[in-house]
């Protein structure tokens, strides 16, 4: 018989098994929809970080830091967290649309 040990739990941007999780992080880890939103947000953020020029990349990181503070202010309020993720994912999508691409 082959045994399987459970994989550690991760949201996209942090370890859900960490001992020092903040209230917002605990709520994200405990809610599949929020966890999925975190995965989408951080994947999009990482993609954009690789596509943007250095100055724009710095601005994107500053925006992300400001957004993380907003998310943390939600604490365990899942409705607040959901809204924060929806807004951030929309902002990231708009940033992607503005990237100059060859014809």
Steps between C-alpha positions, in 0.01 A plus 500: 500500500632839405444780750456859410570787729300813446681778320550819694219748452590810301317794366686645205680766699560343842520175698165418662677277753719781633460560873483878477217554251311828514118503521465572126734216410312253724172600336652454153636157591162394644296616200548325165361792299739746666788256460421473129485879474843520666638253247357701209621832641857392572531313170387809312729722708799274431421493127478879485821539700681310228347702217537854629804723463697569817332832591150365444594185690596713800166681485320165479683377811411821685135454405517139620642605838221756541243238402638249752449757777141544382451121501647473850260769622213267405621259770269194488210675323451273199273747316766771535770259384292391200449862397870578547598209274242591236629857489867396486445240230310761296786752546757243393290412196483866401876530539545200271274657235717812500826317426625591152511192282628457148234480228 
